[in-house]
């Protein structure tokens, strides 16, 4: 029985082609709805200076100034109770949720 390199080369070529296709896949399309920062406890900042100040402090501590946000900044904000997601996702998560008062995110 005589072995040839042709089948081996064909197999390697197909494998390389398959793997390179993974590297050149198009990135997912941007969301149609821009993301906002919302509190995990569903409290609204409108008219609440304490929440506005808390949000500003969290942004400063986490180094979150402008988009695109670094993953570490988004994670830091999440640890302080702020989630970056589309408004519709935030609204769905907060439907029927009574905002919890007194949740402190200061660290």
N, CA, C and O atoms as a GROMACS GRO file, in nm:
protein
  428
    1UNK      N    1   0.084  -0.116   0.000
    1UNK     CA    2   0.000   0.000   0.000
    1UNK      C    3   0.089   0.123   0.000
    1UNK      O    4   0.178   0.138   0.083
    2UNK      N    5   0.063   0.210  -0.094
    2UNK     CA    6   0.145   0.328  -0.111
    2UNK      C    7   0.065   0.452  -0.068
    2UNK      O    8  -0.047   0.474  -0.114
    3UNK      N    9   0.123   0.531   0.021
    3UNK     CA   10   0.057   0.653   0.069
    3UNK      C   11   0.103   0.772  -0.014
    3UNK      O   12   0.220   0.784  -0.048
    4UNK      N   13   0.009   0.858  -0.046
    4UNK     CA   14   0.044   0.980  -0.119
    4UNK      C   15   0.012   1.100  -0.031
    4UNK      O   16  -0.066   1.091   0.064
    5UNK      N   17   0.072   1.208  -0.063
    5UNK     CA   18   0.051   1.330   0.017
    5UNK      C   19  -0.067   1.413  -0.033
    5UNK      O   20  -0.109   1.507   0.035
    6UNK      N   21  -0.121   1.379  -0.148
    6UNK     CA   22  -0.232   1.458  -0.204
    6UNK      C   23  -0.353   1.462  -0.111
    6UNK      O   24  -0.405   1.570  -0.086
    7UNK      N   25  -0.401   1.348  -0.059
    7UNK     CA   26  -0.517   1.357   0.031
    7UNK      C   27  -0.486   1.437   0.158
    7UNK      O   28  -0.571   1.509   0.209
    8UNK      N   29  -0.364   1.423   0.209
    8UNK     CA   30  -0.326   1.498   0.328
    8UNK      C   31  -0.325   1.647   0.301
    8UNK      O   32  -0.375   1.726   0.381
    9UNK      N   33  -0.267   1.686   0.186
    9UNK     CA   34  -0.264   1.828   0.150
    9UNK      C   35  -0.405   1.882   0.127
    9UNK      O   36  -0.435   1.995   0.166
   10UNK      N   37  -0.491   1.804   0.066
   10UNK     CA   38  -0.629   1.848   0.042
   10UNK      C   39  -0.700   1.869   0.175
   10UNK      O   40  -0.773   1.966   0.192
   11UNK      N   41  -0.681   1.778   0.268
   11UNK     CA   42  -0.744   1.790   0.400
   11UNK      C   43  -0.694   1.913   0.474
   11UNK      O   44  -0.772   1.987   0.533
   12UNK      N   45  -0.563   1.934   0.471
   12UNK     CA   46  -0.506   2.051   0.538
   12UNK      C   47  -0.553   2.181   0.474
   12UNK      O   48  -0.580   2.279   0.544
   13UNK      N   49  -0.563   2.182   0.342
   13UNK     CA   50  -0.608   2.303   0.272
   13UNK      C   51  -0.753   2.336   0.310
   13UNK      O   52  -0.786   2.451   0.336
   14UNK      N   53  -0.837   2.233   0.312
   14UNK     CA   54  -0.977   2.257   0.349
   14UNK      C   55  -0.989   2.302   0.494
   14UNK      O   56  -1.072   2.387   0.526
   15UNK      N   57  -0.908   2.246   0.580
   15UNK     CA   58  -0.910   2.287   0.721
   15UNK      C   59  -0.867   2.433   0.735
   15UNK      O   60  -0.930   2.510   0.807
   16UNK      N   61  -0.760   2.470   0.667
   16UNK     CA   62  -0.711   2.607   0.673
   16UNK      C   63  -0.814   2.704   0.617
   16UNK      O   64  -0.834   2.812   0.672
   17UNK      N   65  -0.880   2.665   0.508
   17UNK     CA   66  -0.982   2.750   0.448
   17UNK      C   67  -1.100   2.767   0.544
   17UNK      O   68  -1.152   2.878   0.560
   18UNK      N   69  -1.140   2.658   0.607
   18UNK     CA   70  -1.251   2.665   0.703
   18UNK      C   71  -1.219   2.754   0.821
   18UNK      O   72  -1.303   2.831   0.865
   19UNK      N   73  -1.097   2.743   0.874
   19UNK     CA   74  -1.058   2.826   0.988
   19UNK      C   75  -1.043   2.972   0.949
   19UNK      O   76  -1.076   3.060   1.029
   20UNK      N   77  -0.994   2.999   0.829
   20UNK     CA   78  -0.980   3.138   0.788
   20UNK      C   79  -1.116   3.204   0.768
   20UNK      O   80  -1.129   3.325   0.786
   21UNK      N   81  -1.216   3.126   0.732
   21UNK     CA   82  -1.350   3.182   0.717
   21UNK      C   83  -1.402   3.231   0.851
   21UNK      O   84  -1.476   3.330   0.856
   22UNK      N   85  -1.365   3.165   0.960
   22UNK     CA   86  -1.406   3.210   1.093
   22UNK      C   87  -1.346   3.345   1.125
   22UNK      O   88  -1.411   3.427   1.190
   23UNK      N   89  -1.226   3.370   1.082
   23UNK     CA   90  -1.158   3.495   1.113
   23UNK      C   91  -1.211   3.612   1.032
   23UNK      O   92  -1.196   3.727   1.074
   24UNK      N   93  -1.273   3.586   0.918
   24UNK     CA   94  -1.318   3.695   0.832
   24UNK      C   95  -1.468   3.716   0.836
   24UNK      O   96  -1.522   3.788   0.752
   25UNK      N   97  -1.536   3.655   0.931
   25UNK     CA   98  -1.681   3.673   0.941
   25UNK      C   99  -1.711   3.819   0.975
   25UNK      O  100  -1.639   3.883   1.052
   26UNK      N  101  -1.817   3.868   0.918
   26UNK     CA  102  -1.856   4.008   0.940
   26UNK      C  103  -1.899   4.027   1.085
   26UNK      O  104  -1.962   3.939   1.143
   27UNK      N  105  -1.866   4.142   1.144
   27UNK     CA  106  -1.910   4.168   1.280
   27UNK      C  107  -2.062   4.183   1.283
   27UNK      O  108  -2.124   4.215   1.182
   28UNK      N  109  -2.121   4.159   1.399
   28UNK     CA  110  -2.267   4.173   1.406
   28UNK      C  111  -2.307   4.317   1.380
   28UNK      O  112  -2.231   4.409   1.411
   29UNK      N  113  -2.424   4.338   1.323
   29UNK     CA  114  -2.467   4.475   1.296
   29UNK      C  115  -2.492   4.551   1.426
   29UNK      O  116  -2.527   4.490   1.528
   30UNK      N  117  -2.474   4.682   1.424
   30UNK     CA  118  -2.499   4.759   1.547
   30UNK      C  119  -2.647   4.753   1.581
   30UNK      O  120  -2.731   4.739   1.493
   31UNK      N  121  -2.677   4.764   1.709
   31UNK     CA  122  -2.818   4.760   1.747
   31UNK      C  123  -2.892   4.879   1.688
   31UNK      O  124  -2.836   4.988   1.672
   32UNK      N  125  -3.017   4.857   1.655
   32UNK     CA  126  -3.095   4.965   1.594
   32UNK      C  127  -3.134   5.071   1.697
   32UNK      O  128  -3.167   5.184   1.661
   33UNK      N  129  -3.130   5.034   1.822
   33UNK     CA  130  -3.166   5.126   1.929
   33UNK      C  131  -3.041   5.154   2.012
   33UNK      O  132  -2.976   5.061   2.059
   34UNK      N  133  -3.008   5.281   2.031
   34UNK     CA  134  -2.889   5.311   2.111
   34UNK      C  135  -2.907   5.270   2.257
   34UNK      O  136  -3.018   5.272   2.310
   35UNK      N  137  -2.798   5.234   2.319
   35UNK     CA  138  -2.801   5.192   2.459
   35UNK      C  139  -2.799   5.314   2.550
   35UNK      O  140  -2.746   5.419   2.515
   36UNK      N  141  -2.858   5.296   2.666
   36UNK     CA  142  -2.859   5.401   2.769
   36UNK      C  143  -2.808   5.340   2.899
   36UNK      O  144  -2.802   5.218   2.913
   37UNK      N  145  -2.772   5.426   2.992
   37UNK     CA  146  -2.739   5.379   3.126
   37UNK      C  147  -2.867   5.380   3.207
   37UNK      O  148  -2.938   5.480   3.211
   38UNK      N  149  -2.898   5.269   3.272
   38UNK     CA  150  -3.014   5.260   3.358
   38UNK      C  151  -2.975   5.195   3.489
   38UNK      O  152  -2.882   5.114   3.493
   39UNK      N  153  -3.044   5.228   3.593
   39UNK     CA  154  -3.014   5.170   3.723
   39UNK      C  155  -3.071   5.030   3.732
   39UNK      O  156  -3.183   5.005   3.687
   40UNK      N  157  -2.996   4.939   3.790
   40UNK     CA  158  -3.040   4.801   3.806
   40UNK      C  159  -3.160   4.792   3.901
   40UNK      O  160  -3.240   4.699   3.891
   41UNK      N  161  -3.172   4.888   3.992
   41UNK     CA  162  -3.285   4.887   4.086
   41UNK      C  163  -3.407   4.960   4.030
   41UNK      O  164  -3.507   4.977   4.099
   42UNK      N  165  -3.398   5.003   3.905
   42UNK     CA  166  -3.508   5.066   3.830
   42UNK      C  167  -3.549   5.203   3.881
   42UNK      O  168  -3.653   5.255   3.841
   43UNK      N  169  -3.470   5.264   3.968
   43UNK     CA  170  -3.499   5.401   4.010
   43UNK      C  171  -3.468   5.496   3.895
   43UNK      O  172  -3.374   5.473   3.819
   44UNK      N  173  -3.547   5.599   3.882
   44UNK     CA  174  -3.528   5.702   3.779
   44UNK      C  175  -3.460   5.823   3.841
   44UNK      O  176  -3.490   5.862   3.953
   45UNK      N  177  -3.368   5.882   3.766
   45UNK     CA  178  -3.292   5.996   3.817
   45UNK      C  179  -3.367   6.129   3.802
   45UNK      O  180  -3.328   6.228   3.864
   46UNK      N  181  -3.472   6.131   3.723
   46UNK     CA  182  -3.544   6.256   3.699
   46UNK      C  183  -3.591   6.316   3.831
   46UNK      O  184  -3.667   6.254   3.906
   47UNK      N  185  -3.544   6.436   3.859
   47UNK     CA  186  -3.583   6.507   3.980
   47UNK      C  187  -3.515   6.457   4.106
   47UNK      O  188  -3.551   6.500   4.216
   48UNK      N  189  -3.419   6.370   4.095
   48UNK     CA  190  -3.350   6.314   4.212
   48UNK      C  191  -3.202   6.351   4.206
   48UNK      O  192  -3.122   6.280   4.144
   49UNK      N  193  -3.166   6.461   4.268
   49UNK     CA  194  -3.028   6.508   4.263
   49UNK      C  195  -2.932   6.405   4.322
   49UNK      O  196  -2.819   6.394   4.276
   50UNK      N  197  -2.976   6.330   4.425
   50UNK     CA  198  -2.888   6.230   4.484
   50UNK      C  199  -2.852   6.121   4.383
   50UNK      O  200  -2.738   6.073   4.381
   51UNK      N  201  -2.948   6.081   4.299
   51UNK     CA  202  -2.920   5.980   4.197
   51UNK      C  203  -2.835   6.037   4.084
   51UNK      O  204  -2.749   5.968   4.030
   52UNK      N  205  -2.858   6.162   4.049
   52UNK     CA  206  -2.778   6.228   3.946
   52UNK      C  207  -2.633   6.237   3.992
   52UNK      O  208  -2.540   6.209   3.915
   53UNK      N  209  -2.613   6.277   4.118
   53UNK     CA  210  -2.477   6.287   4.173
   53UNK      C  211  -2.411   6.149   4.182
   53UNK      O  212  -2.292   6.136   4.155
   54UNK      N  213  -2.488   6.048   4.221
   54UNK     CA  214  -2.434   5.912   4.232
   54UNK      C  215  -2.389   5.861   4.095
   54UNK      O  216  -2.284   5.798   4.083
   55UNK      N  217  -2.468   5.889   3.992
   55UNK     CA  218  -2.434   5.848   3.856
   55UNK      C  219  -2.307   5.918   3.808
   55UNK      O  220  -2.218   5.855   3.751
   56UNK      N  221  -2.299   6.049   3.832
   56UNK     CA  222  -2.180   6.124   3.792
   56UNK      C  223  -2.056   6.072   3.864
   56UNK      O  224  -1.949   6.061   3.804
   57UNK      N  225  -2.070   6.041   3.992
   57UNK     CA  226  -1.958   5.986   4.069
   57UNK      C  227  -1.915   5.850   4.014
   57UNK      O  228  -1.796   5.824   3.999
   58UNK      N  229  -2.012   5.764   3.984
   58UNK     CA  230  -1.980   5.631   3.930
   58UNK      C  231  -1.909   5.643   3.797
   58UNK      O  232  -1.813   5.571   3.771
   59UNK      N  233  -1.956   5.734   3.710
   59UNK     CA  234  -1.890   5.754   3.580
   59UNK      C  235  -1.746   5.800   3.598
   59UNK      O  236  -1.657   5.757   3.524
   60UNK      N  237  -1.723   5.888   3.694
   60UNK     CA  238  -1.587   5.937   3.717
   60UNK      C  239  -1.498   5.826   3.772
   60UNK      O  240  -1.385   5.809   3.725
   61UNK      N  241  -1.546   5.752   3.869
   61UNK     CA  242  -1.468   5.643   3.929
   61UNK      C  243  -1.435   5.537   3.826
   61UNK      O  244  -1.324   5.483   3.824
   62UNK      N  245  -1.532   5.506   3.739
   62UNK     CA  246  -1.515   5.398   3.641
   62UNK      C  247  -1.445   5.444   3.512
   62UNK      O  248  -1.412   5.362   3.427
   63UNK      N  249  -1.423   5.573   3.499
   63UNK     CA  250  -1.356   5.623   3.378
   63UNK      C  251  -1.444   5.614   3.255
   63UNK      O  252  -1.394   5.594   3.144
   64UNK      N  253  -1.573   5.628   3.273
   64UNK     CA  254  -1.669   5.621   3.163
   64UNK      C  255  -1.705   5.763   3.125
   64UNK      O  256  -1.780   5.830   3.195
   65UNK      N  257  -1.649   5.808   3.012
   65UNK     CA  258  -1.675   5.945   2.971
   65UNK      C  259  -1.755   5.952   2.841
   65UNK      O  260  -1.853   6.026   2.832
   66UNK      N  261  -1.714   5.875   2.742
   66UNK     CA  262  -1.782   5.881   2.612
   66UNK      C  263  -1.775   5.745   2.545
   66UNK      O  264  -1.686   5.664   2.573
   67UNK      N  265  -1.870   5.721   2.455
   67UNK     CA  266  -1.871   5.596   2.381
   67UNK      C  267  -1.756   5.597   2.282
   67UNK      O  268  -1.714   5.705   2.241
   68UNK      N  269  -1.704   5.485   2.242
   68UNK     CA  270  -1.737   5.350   2.287
   68UNK      C  271  -1.677   5.324   2.424
   68UNK      O  272  -1.562   5.359   2.451
   69UNK      N  273  -1.754   5.263   2.510
   69UNK     CA  274  -1.710   5.235   2.646
   69UNK      C  275  -1.624   5.109   2.649
   69UNK      O  276  -1.651   5.012   2.578
   70UNK      N  277  -1.520   5.113   2.730
   70UNK     CA  278  -1.436   4.995   2.749
   70UNK      C  279  -1.513   4.894   2.833
   70UNK      O  280  -1.594   4.932   2.917
   71UNK      N  281  -1.487   4.766   2.811
   71UNK     CA  282  -1.556   4.661   2.886
   71UNK      C  283  -1.531   4.676   3.036
   71UNK      O  284  -1.621   4.649   3.116
   72UNK      N  285  -1.412   4.719   3.073
   72UNK     CA  286  -1.382   4.734   3.216
   72UNK      C  287  -1.467   4.845   3.277
   72UNK      O  288  -1.508   4.836   3.392
   73UNK      N  289  -1.494   4.951   3.201
   73UNK     CA  290  -1.578   5.060   3.249
   73UNK      C  291  -1.723   5.017   3.264
   73UNK      O  292  -1.789   5.055   3.361
   74UNK      N  293  -1.772   4.938   3.168
   74UNK     CA  294  -1.910   4.889   3.176
   74UNK      C  295  -1.924   4.795   3.295
   74UNK      O  296  -2.025   4.799   3.366
   75UNK      N  297  -1.824   4.711   3.318
   75UNK     CA  298  -1.827   4.618   3.432
   75UNK      C  299  -1.823   4.696   3.564
   75UNK      O  300  -1.894   4.663   3.658
   76UNK      N  301  -1.739   4.797   3.570
   76UNK     CA  302  -1.729   4.880   3.689
   76UNK      C  303  -1.863   4.947   3.719
   76UNK      O  304  -1.907   4.952   3.834
   77UNK      N  305  -1.928   4.999   3.615
   77UNK     CA  306  -2.058   5.063   3.633
   77UNK      C  307  -2.162   4.961   3.680
   77UNK      O  308  -2.246   4.992   3.764
   78UNK      N  309  -2.156   4.839   3.626
   78UNK     CA  310  -2.251   4.735   3.667
   78UNK      C  311  -2.233   4.701   3.814
   78UNK      O  312  -2.330   4.672   3.884
   79UNK      N  313  -2.109   4.704   3.861
   79UNK     CA  314  -2.084   4.677   4.002
   79UNK      C  315  -2.143   4.786   4.090
   79UNK      O  316  -2.171   4.763   4.208
   80UNK      N  317  -2.164   4.902   4.033
   80UNK     CA  318  -2.223   5.014   4.107
   80UNK      C  319  -2.372   5.027   4.081
   80UNK      O  320  -2.436   5.122   4.126
   81UNK      N  321  -2.429   4.930   4.007
   81UNK     CA  322  -2.573   4.928   3.986
   81UNK      C  323  -2.624   4.996   3.861
   81UNK      O  324  -2.742   5.027   3.852
   82UNK      N  325  -2.537   5.021   3.763
   82UNK     CA  326  -2.578   5.085   3.638
   82UNK      C  327  -2.554   4.990   3.523
   82UNK      O  328  -2.444   4.936   3.507
   83UNK      N  329  -2.658   4.968   3.441
   83UNK     CA  330  -2.649   4.877   3.328
   83UNK      C  331  -2.660   4.955   3.198
   83UNK      O  332  -2.743   5.045   3.186
   84UNK      N  333  -2.575   4.920   3.101
   84UNK     CA  334  -2.574   4.985   2.971
   84UNK      C  335  -2.645   4.892   2.872
   84UNK      O  336  -2.589   4.791   2.830
   85UNK      N  337  -2.767   4.928   2.836
   85UNK     CA  338  -2.847   4.846   2.746
   85UNK      C  339  -2.950   4.934   2.677
   85UNK      O  340  -2.972   5.048   2.718
   86UNK      N  341  -3.015   4.881   2.572
   86UNK     CA  342  -3.119   4.961   2.505
   86UNK      C  343  -3.231   4.996   2.601
   86UNK      O  344  -3.263   4.921   2.694
   87UNK      N  345  -3.290   5.111   2.578
   87UNK     CA  346  -3.399   5.157   2.666
   87UNK      C  347  -3.512   5.054   2.671
   87UNK      O  348  -3.569   5.031   2.778
   88UNK      N  349  -3.543   4.992   2.559
   88UNK     CA  350  -3.652   4.894   2.558
   88UNK      C  351  -3.620   4.775   2.649
   88UNK      O  352  -3.709   4.722   2.716
   89UNK      N  353  -3.493   4.732   2.653
   89UNK     CA  354  -3.453   4.622   2.742
   89UNK      C  355  -3.464   4.666   2.888
   89UNK      O  356  -3.506   4.589   2.974
   90UNK      N  357  -3.425   4.789   2.914
   90UNK     CA  358  -3.435   4.841   3.052
   90UNK      C  359  -3.582   4.851   3.094
   90UNK      O  360  -3.618   4.811   3.204
   91UNK      N  361  -3.665   4.903   3.004
   91UNK     CA  362  -3.807   4.916   3.035
   91UNK      C  363  -3.872   4.780   3.059
   91UNK      O  364  -3.953   4.765   3.149
   92UNK      N  365  -3.834   4.680   2.977
   92UNK     CA  366  -3.889   4.544   2.996
   92UNK      C  367  -3.847   4.488   3.131
   92UNK      O  368  -3.927   4.424   3.200
   93UNK      N  369  -3.721   4.510   3.168
   93UNK     CA  370  -3.671   4.457   3.295
   93UNK      C  371  -3.737   4.525   3.414
   93UNK      O  372  -3.746   4.466   3.522
   94UNK      N  373  -3.781   4.648   3.397
   94UNK     CA  374  -3.835   4.724   3.509
   94UNK      C  375  -3.987   4.728   3.513
   94UNK      O  376  -4.044   4.792   3.602
   95UNK      N  377  -4.054   4.662   3.420
   95UNK     CA  378  -4.200   4.660   3.422
   95UNK      C  379  -4.247   4.591   3.550
   95UNK      O  380  -4.209   4.478   3.578
   96UNK      N  381  -4.329   4.660   3.624
   96UNK     CA  382  -4.385   4.603   3.746
   96UNK      C  383  -4.289   4.595   3.862
   96UNK      O  384  -4.323   4.538   3.966
   97UNK      N  385  -4.170   4.651   3.848
   97UNK     CA  386  -4.072   4.649   3.957
   97UNK      C  387  -4.085   4.778   4.034
   97UNK      O  388  -4.071   4.887   3.978
   98UNK      N  389  -4.112   4.767   4.161
   98UNK     CA  390  -4.114   4.885   4.247
   98UNK      C  391  -3.970   4.923   4.276
   98UNK      O  392  -3.895   4.842   4.330
   99UNK      N  393  -3.929   5.044   4.242
   99UNK     CA  394  -3.791   5.084   4.268
   99UNK      C  395  -3.757   5.069   4.416
   99UNK      O  396  -3.834   5.108   4.504
  100UNK      N  397  -3.641   5.012   4.440
  100UNK     CA  398  -3.594   4.992   4.578
  100UNK      C  399  -3.523   5.118   4.625
  100UNK      O  400  -3.427   5.163   4.562
  101UNK      N  401  -3.568   5.172   4.731
  101UNK     CA  402  -3.507   5.293   4.786
  101UNK      C  403  -3.392   5.255   4.876
  101UNK      O  404  -3.390   5.147   4.935
  102UNK      N  405  -3.296   5.346   4.885
  102UNK     CA  406  -3.188   5.329   4.980
  102UNK      C  407  -3.074   5.239   4.934
  102UNK      O  408  -2.989   5.203   5.015
  103UNK      N  409  -3.071   5.202   4.805
  103UNK     CA  410  -2.962   5.120   4.755
  103UNK      C  411  -2.843   5.210   4.729
  103UNK      O  412  -2.851   5.304   4.649
  104UNK      N  413  -2.734   5.184   4.795
  104UNK     CA  414  -2.615   5.266   4.780
  104UNK      C  415  -2.512   5.194   4.694
  104UNK      O  416  -2.488   5.074   4.710
  105UNK      N  417  -2.453   5.270   4.603
  105UNK     CA  418  -2.351   5.212   4.515
  105UNK      C  419  -2.214   5.272   4.540
  105UNK      O  420  -2.121   5.245   4.464
  106UNK      N  421  -2.200   5.350   4.643
  106UNK     CA  422  -2.071   5.411   4.672
  106UNK      C  423  -1.970   5.305   4.714
  106UNK      O  424  -2.001   5.215   4.792
  107UNK      N  425  -1.851   5.316   4.661
  107UNK     CA  426  -1.745   5.221   4.692
  107UNK      C  427  -1.619   5.297   4.726
  107UNK      O  428  -1.516   5.236   4.756
   0.00000   0.00000   0.00000
